[in-house]
Structures are given as structure tokens and as C-alpha cells.
Amino acid sequence: MRFFIDTHYVLWAALHSTRMEPWAKELIGDLNNEILVSAASIYEISLKVRNGKLPGAVEFESDLIVNIESRLGYTVLPLEPEVMMRAARFEDAHADPFDRMIAAHAIQHNLSLLSTDARLDAFGVRRLKKPRR
């Protein structure tokens, strides 16, 4: 499976957070899956570390792209102009620009997004959710 992950999952994976649900940890840990990270997450993490909002991620952010791609094994995708236009044109009033860009990126590439943020559903993104058993 190929899918995008939201910024909080990048951080949770990197920092070995207990906040990640077991089913999501299994999904991310499956080596058959290709995990994509929007370049918007790079900006979001770096900005929040610089602003002191992510003190636990300072070391991870110091070599962020290498840590995401080599250490975690994810692929960072650049933001294309079409993604930026889509993000700007969303009708929903949700103001977080990072959420808008990440949702637009997933939609533009027709991929699901692993995120706990239900507000993204308003954009029409397909969020991965806990499988029913």
C-alpha cells in the first residue's frame, strides 16, 4: 500500500511516541508499504522546532530530510504548483495551512492519508482509519 502520513505521525514514529495506535504502528512498520511525507511537513516541523513548540524534536529536526528518508524509510514528495492551488482553493474554513497542503497533496496524488485529525475530512481526503475486525 502507498499512502501519505500526517506530520504528527512522522513525529510520533521518529520519537517513538506511545500516542500512536497499535494498528497504525503496524501499518507504518509494514515494509511492504510505501510511506510518503509531504514537503509541507518539513516546513511544519522545522518551523515548530524553531518556535520552541517541539523541544523533543530538536535533534530529529537537525538533519530532518535525512532522518525522514534514511532513518524512517519514508519518501518526501515536493509540493507541486497544482497541490498549492488546490490547498488554496479548498472551500472549508479550516485555516491551518499545513493541514490544507497535506490534504491537497494526498488528494492530488489520489492517496489515502494516515491522520488522527478528523477536520481533514471536510476537504474530501480519504483518511486511513482503524480496520474493523
Helices and strands as residue ranges (DSSP letters): E 2-5, H 7-14, H 22-29, E 34-38, H 39-50, G 55-57, H 58-62, H 64-66, I 67-71, E 75-77, H 81-89, H 97-108, E 112-114, G 118-123, E 127-128
